[in-house]
């Protein structure tokens, strides 16, 4: 964190100091919105949460080491009181960025793969200079500014995941942290119910490249026509990645091992280098190419980029996270979120690592598909029917039932059972899993199947523990 006095911080966010005995005291640690995550010398932003108002935890945050609280009203402890805490958080991020003019912002967006790609970029770019990145998948108007507060004067690259649930959201984020590099991964079906269609999603995602300066760099997926078309929406230099022969950064000779891990030859700037990923799933080839394009576009060597990708590890949980139990059962926790595109990618990854083993798929409902929800679930059901899955546990209500029925109709030999929630799914999965099986667990975050996956991955001696 760039040290800021409370006086300077209040001026930056348009606030006033209340119950502050010494305005010269420095904030020296990042800002947080969870009082349990406070670091000594940090700042606590009191935002309303799903179940409680952050102002109720102001005293606890200060007791835990926060210098002050960013609040909408006096809270009985040192505070910077502002009209709107979220707006103040954005102003703080802009102020911190301005203090490190050499820090280059790299924005990452897309319907799927943002977090995995962001994590890959963060493991490749240190070859060029000190790098920080968005924490976990915090990619909105709260999480992104919080990531910026981790800046110090040594940082050269700031990798920020930028999510959107509507037109104008990414534009707002780029005003908080103006990007020099903008990466668009894909245009899929995530949140299609909120946007109204893939063309509207493309319109929203393209706001990232529209925000780039003329001397910036737009990195676009050549394999996705809606993304490739965004080249006309930017003044910046364009660099493409993909498997198409005309992509600037491309993968050839892609091979999957028995665990579904991809290796390929990275071809760019007239050079070739072999990459051997430790991540599971062929979809990570595209993510790795995107990360490579960022690094190479900023001047990295192809060989060193390939080596860094080969060393890269899974950072975020719940995304093709593979656990092999002592009884030979392999549990694949891909339960962080789901949409038809990511379901298809997960099932393809599952096929690659089958090796004659029995397969169970614990699939939860996919949220935010709008009017297309039932059709989207039936589409996934048909994919399950053709995928080699032996047992399907469909988790949820009417949409899960649509998925189950489509799977059964298209594969009468498939064993299909229904679970009404995550705990019921866990019970069924434990009953139906046999030694040596592969179990995929995936669904939208609100279904809670991460809980199911984590419990299922425990050794068989823990089978009765919840």
RAWO-V285919 format. One record per residue. N is the residue number from 1. RES is the residue in one letter. SS is DSSP state (alpha for helix, beta for strand, coil for the rest). PSI is psi in radians with two decimals (none if undefined). Layout:
N,RES,SS,PSI / N,RES,SS,PSI
This chain:
1,X,coil,2.38 / 2,X,coil,2.10 / 3,X,coil,2.30 / 4,X,beta,2.33 / 5,X,beta,2.72 / 6,X,alpha,-0.59 / 7,X,alpha,-0.82 / 8,X,alpha,-0.66 / 9,X,alpha,-0.77 / 10,X,alpha,-0.71 / 11,X,alpha,-0.67 / 12,X,alpha,-0.60 / 13,X,alpha,0.07 / 14,X,coil,0.65 / 15,X,coil,-3.12 / 16,X,beta,2.58 / 17,X,beta,2.31 / 18,X,beta,2.30 / 19,X,coil,0.58 / 20,X,coil,1.91 / 21,X,coil,-0.44 / 22,X,coil,1.83 / 23,X,coil,-0.22 / 24,X,coil,-0.09 / 25,X,coil,2.41 / 26,X,beta,2.43 / 27,X,beta,2.08 / 28,X,coil,-0.02 / 29,X,coil,2.85 / 30,X,coil,2.82 / 31,X,beta,2.48 / 32,X,beta,2.80 / 33,X,coil,0.01 / 34,X,coil,2.02 / 35,X,alpha,-0.38 / 36,X,alpha,-0.23 / 37,X,alpha,0.15 / 38,X,coil,2.38 / 39,X,coil,2.66 / 40,X,coil,2.16 / 41,X,coil,0.12 / 42,X,coil,-3.01 / 43,X,beta,2.39 / 44,X,beta,2.14 / 45,X,beta,2.05 / 46,X,coil,1.61 / 47,X,coil,2.65 / 48,X,beta,2.34 / 49,X,coil,-3.03 / 50,X,coil,-0.61 / 51,X,coil,-0.20 / 52,X,coil,2.76 / 53,X,beta,2.25 / 54,X,alpha,-0.44 / 55,X,alpha,-0.47 / 56,X,alpha,-0.28 / 57,X,alpha,0.22 / 58,X,alpha,-0.85 / 59,X,alpha,-0.71 / 60,X,alpha,-0.65 / 61,X,alpha,-0.75 / 62,X,alpha,-0.71 / 63,X,alpha,-0.57 / 64,X,coil,-0.13 / 65,X,coil,-0.09 / 66,X,coil,2.42 / 67,X,coil,-0.63 / 68,X,beta,3.07 / 69,X,beta,2.34 / 70,X,beta,1.95 / 71,X,beta,2.81 / 72,X,coil,-0.07 / 73,X,coil,2.80 / 74,X,coil,2.47 / 75,X,coil,0.20 / 76,X,coil,-0.01 / 77,X,coil,2.91 / 78,X,coil,2.24 / 79,X,beta,2.60 / 80,X,beta,1.88 / 81,X,beta,2.21 / 82,X,coil,2.91 / 83,X,coil,-0.70 / 84,X,coil,2.07 / 85,X,alpha,-0.67 / 86,X,alpha,-0.73 / 87,X,alpha,-0.65 / 88,X,alpha,-0.64 / 89,X,alpha,-0.73 / 90,X,alpha,-0.74 / 91,X,alpha,-0.65 / 92,X,alpha,-0.75 / 93,X,alpha,-0.75 / 94,X,alpha,-0.69 / 95,X,alpha,-0.78 / 96,X,alpha,-0.77 / 97,X,alpha,-0.69 / 98,X,alpha,-0.42 / 99,X,coil,-0.25 / 100,X,coil,1.29 / 101,X,coil,-0.40 / 102,X,coil,-0.15 / 103,X,coil,2.16 / 104,X,beta,2.20 / 105,X,beta,2.24 / 106,X,beta,1.94 / 107,X,beta,2.41 / 108,X,beta,2.19 / 109,X,beta,2.98 / 110,X,coil,2.88 / 111,X,coil,-0.46 / 112,X,coil,2.58 / 113,X,coil,0.08 / 114,X,alpha,-0.87 / 115,X,alpha,-0.78 / 116,X,alpha,-0.73 / 117,X,alpha,-0.73 / 118,X,alpha,-0.74 / 119,X,alpha,-0.64 / 120,X,alpha,-0.77 / 121,X,alpha,-0.74 / 122,X,alpha,-0.33 / 123,X,alpha,-0.21 / 124,X,alpha,-0.70 / 125,X,alpha,-0.47 / 126,X,alpha,-0.27 / 127,X,alpha,-0.45 / 128,X,coil,-0.45 / 129,X,coil,2.93 / 130,X,coil,2.33 / 131,X,beta,2.44 / 132,X,beta,2.81 / 133,X,beta,2.80 / 134,X,coil,2.41 / 135,X,coil,2.33 / 136,X,coil,-2.20 / 137,X,coil,0.54 / 138,X,coil,1.67 / 139,X,coil,0.25 / 140,X,coil,-2.76 / 141,X,coil,-0.17 / 142,X,coil,-0.99 / 143,X,alpha,-0.68 / 144,X,alpha,-0.83 / 145,X,alpha,-0.62 / 146,X,alpha,-0.69 / 147,X,alpha,-0.68 / 148,X,alpha,-0.57 / 149,X,coil,-0.13 / 150,X,coil,-0.05 / 151,X,coil,2.49 / 152,X,coil,3.07 / 153,X,coil,-0.19 / 154,X,coil,-0.27 / 155,X,coil,2.36 / 156,X,coil,-0.58 / 157,X,beta,2.37 / 158,X,beta,1.90 / 159,X,beta,2.00 / 160,X,beta,2.08 / 161,X,beta,2.30 / 162,X,coil,1.94 / 163,X,coil,2.86 / 164,X,coil,2.48 / 165,X,coil,0.22 / 166,X,coil,2.94 / 167,X,coil,2.37 / 168,X,coil,-0.28 / 169,X,alpha,-0.80 / 170,X,alpha,-0.63 / 171,X,alpha,-0.73 / 172,X,alpha,-0.77 / 173,X,alpha,-0.63 / 174,X,alpha,-0.37 / 175,X,alpha,-0.50 / 176,X,alpha,-0.79 / 177,X,coil,1.51 / 178,X,coil,2.14 / 179,X,coil,2.61 / 180,X,coil,-0.54 / 181,X,beta,2.34 / 182,X,beta,2.15 / 183,X,beta,2.16 / 184,X,beta,2.07 / 185,X,coil,-0.87 / 186,X,coil,2.91 / 187,X,coil,1.88 / 188,X,coil,-2.50 / 189,X,coil,0.06 / 190,X,coil,2.28 / 191,X,coil,0.38 / 192,X,alpha,-0.51 / 193,X,alpha,-0.55 / 194,X,alpha,-0.59 / 195,X,alpha,-0.65 / 196,X,coil,-0.14 / 197,X,coil,2.89 / 198,X,alpha,-0.56 / 199,X,alpha,-0.65 / 200,X,alpha,-0.64 / 201,X,alpha,-0.76 / 202,X,alpha,-0.68 / 203,X,alpha,-0.74 / 204,X,alpha,-0.80 / 205,X,alpha,-0.58 / 206,X,coil,-0.21 / 207,X,alpha,-0.45 / 208,X,alpha,-0.85 / 209,X,alpha,-0.45 / 210,X,alpha,-0.46 / 211,X,coil,-0.14 / 212,X,coil,2.54 / 213,X,coil,2.91 / 214,X,coil,-0.52 / 215,X,coil,0.20 / 216,X,coil,-3.01 / 217,X,beta,2.09 / 218,X,beta,2.20 / 219,X,beta,2.04 / 220,X,beta,2.55 / 221,X,beta,1.92 / 222,X,coil,-0.34 / 223,X,coil,-0.14 / 224,X,coil,1.88 / 225,X,alpha,-0.63 / 226,X,alpha,-0.54 / 227,X,alpha,-0.80 / 228,X,alpha,-0.60 / 229,X,alpha,-0.26 / 230,X,alpha,-0.17 / 231,X,alpha,-0.51 / 232,X,alpha,-0.11 / 233,X,alpha,0.19 / 234,X,coil,2.61 / 235,X,coil,-0.23 / 236,X,coil,2.88 / 237,X,beta,2.51 / 238,X,beta,2.30 / 239,X,beta,2.26 / 240,X,beta,2.71 / 241,X,beta,2.73 / 242,X,beta,-2.89 / 243,X,coil,-0.13 / 244,X,coil,2.54 / 245,X,coil,-0.45 / 246,X,coil,0.06 / 247,X,coil,2.47 / 248,X,coil,-0.65 / 249,X,beta,2.02 / 250,X,beta,2.87 / 251,X,beta,2.35 / 252,X,beta,2.79 / 253,X,beta,0.89 / 254,X,beta,2.27 / 255,X,beta,2.42 / 256,X,beta,2.40 / 257,X,coil,-3.08 / 258,X,coil,-0.20 / 259,X,coil,0.16 / 260,X,coil,0.30 / 261,X,beta,2.33 / 262,X,beta,2.53 / 263,X,beta,2.63 / 264,X,beta,2.90 / 265,X,beta,2.11 / 266,X,beta,2.13 / 267,X,beta,2.11 / 268,X,beta,2.59 / 269,X,coil,0.62 / 270,X,coil,0.17 / 271,X,beta,2.69 / 272,X,beta,2.54 / 273,X,beta,2.51 / 274,X,beta,2.40 / 275,X,beta,2.30 / 276,X,beta,1.79 / 277,X,beta,2.55 / 278,X,beta,-0.09 / 279,X,beta,2.56 / 280,X,beta,2.27 / 281,X,coil,2.33 / 282,X,coil,-0.37 / 283,X,alpha,-0.35 / 284,X,alpha,-0.22 / 285,X,alpha,-0.80 / 286,X,alpha,-0.73 / 287,X,alpha,-0.74 / 288,X,alpha,-0.68 / 289,X,alpha,-0.71 / 290,X,alpha,-0.78 / 291,X,alpha,-0.71 / 292,X,alpha,-0.71 / 293,X,alpha,-0.68 / 294,X,alpha,-0.88 / 295,X,alpha,-0.82 / 296,X,alpha,-0.66 / 297,X,alpha,-0.44 / 298,X,coil,0.08 / 299,X,coil,0.13 / 300,X,coil,2.67 / 301,X,coil,2.44 / 302,X,alpha,-0.78 / 303,X,alpha,-0.80 / 304,X,alpha,-0.56 / 305,X,alpha,-0.78 / 306,X,alpha,-0.70 / 307,X,alpha,-0.70 / 308,X,alpha,-0.70 / 309,X,alpha,-0.66 / 310,X,alpha,-0.45 / 311,X,alpha,-0.29 / 312,X,coil,2.52 / 313,X,coil,2.86 / 314,X,coil,2.27 / 315,X,coil,-0.90 / 316,X,coil,2.48 / 317,X,coil,2.80 / 318,X,coil,0.28 / 319,X,coil,1.69 / 320,X,coil,0.81 / 321,X,beta,1.99 / 322,X,beta,2.23 / 323,X,beta,2.21 / 324,X,beta,1.99 / 325,X,coil,2.86 / 326,X,coil,-0.33 / 327,X,coil,0.20 / 328,X,coil,-0.09 / 329,X,coil,2.29 / 330,X,beta,2.10 / 331,X,beta,2.21 / 332,X,beta,1.89 / 333,X,beta,1.73 / 334,X,coil,0.66 / 335,X,coil,0.16 / 336,X,coil,-0.70 / 337,X,coil,3.00 / 338,X,coil,2.54 / 339,X,coil,2.98 / 340,X,alpha,-0.63 / 341,X,alpha,-0.79 / 342,X,alpha,-0.50 / 343,X,alpha,-0.76 / 344,X,alpha,-0.76 / 345,X,alpha,-0.72 / 346,X,alpha,-0.72 / 347,X,alpha,-0.62 / 348,X,alpha,-0.73 / 349,X,alpha,-0.66 / 350,X,alpha,-0.78 / 351,X,alpha,-0.67 / 352,X,alpha,-0.44 / 353,X,coil,0.25 / 354,X,coil,-0.97 / 355,X,coil,0.77 / 356,X,coil,0.04 / 357,X,coil,2.73 / 358,X,coil,2.50 / 359,X,beta,2.30 / 360,X,beta,2.43 / 361,X,beta,2.07 / 362,X,beta,1.78 / 363,X,beta,2.14 / 364,X,beta,2.97 / 365,X,coil,2.66 / 366,X,coil,2.08 / 367,X,coil,2.96 / 368,X,coil,0.54 / 369,X,coil,-0.06 / 370,X,alpha,-2.44 / 371,X,alpha,-0.33 / 372,X,alpha,0.16 / 373,X,alpha,-0.88 / 374,X,alpha,-0.75 / 375,X,alpha,-0.70 / 376,X,alpha,-0.69 / 377,X,alpha,-0.64 / 378,X,alpha,-0.64 / 379,X,alpha,-0.78 / 380,X,alpha,-0.65 / 381,X,alpha,-0.71 / 382,X,alpha,-0.64 / 383,X,alpha,-0.72 / 384,X,alpha,-0.77 / 385,X,alpha,-0.57 / 386,X,alpha,-0.01 / 387,X,coil,-0.21 / 388,X,coil,0.05 / 389,X,coil,2.38 / 390,X,coil,-0.62 / 391,X,beta,2.24 / 392,X,beta,2.21 / 393,X,beta,1.90 / 394,X,beta,2.18 / 395,X,beta,2.11 / 396,X,coil,-2.70 / 397,X,coil,-2.20 / 398,X,alpha,-0.69 / 399,X,alpha,-0.67 / 400,X,alpha,-0.63 / 401,X,alpha,-0.67 / 402,X,alpha,-0.71 / 403,X,alpha,-0.81 / 404,X,alpha,-0.77 / 405,X,alpha,-0.73 / 406,X,alpha,-0.67 / 407,X,alpha,-0.77 / 408,X,alpha,-0.71 / 409,X,alpha,-0.63 / 410,X,alpha,-0.11 / 411,X,coil,1.53 / 412,X,coil,-0.34 / 413,X,coil,-0.17 / 414,X,coil,2.30 / 415,X,beta,2.11 / 416,X,beta,2.23 / 417,X,beta,2.77 / 418,X,beta,2.51 / 419,X,beta,2.44 / 420,X,coil,-0.33 / 421,X,coil,-3.09 / 422,X,alpha,-0.64 / 423,X,alpha,-0.70 / 424,X,alpha,-0.70 / 425,X,alpha,-0.69 / 426,X,alpha,-0.78 / 427,X,alpha,-0.81 / 428,X,alpha,-0.73 / 429,X,alpha,-0.70 / 430,X,alpha,-0.65 / 431,X,alpha,-0.61 / 432,X,alpha,-0.27 / 433,X,coil,2.36 / 434,X,coil,2.73 / 435,X,coil,2.34 / 436,X,coil,-0.12 / 437,X,coil,2.79 / 438,X,beta,2.28 / 439,X,beta,2.08 / 440,X,beta,2.29 / 441,X,beta,2.08 / 442,X,beta,2.48 / 443,X,coil,3.02 / 444,X,coil,2.64 / 445,X,alpha,-0.68 / 446,X,alpha,-0.29 / 447,X,alpha,-0.42 / 448,X,coil,0.41 / 449,X,alpha,-0.13 / 450,X,alpha,-0.68 / 451,X,alpha,-0.81 / 452,X,alpha,-0.80 / 453,X,alpha,-0.77 / 454,X,alpha,-0.76 / 455,X,alpha,-0.68 / 456,X,alpha,-0.49 / 457,X,coil,-0.17 / 458,X,coil,2.67 / 459,X,coil,2.73 / 460,X,alpha,-0.37 / 461,X,alpha,-0.28 / 462,X,alpha,0.15 / 463,X,coil,-0.52 / 464,X,coil,0.03 / 465,X,coil,2.39 / 466,X,coil,none
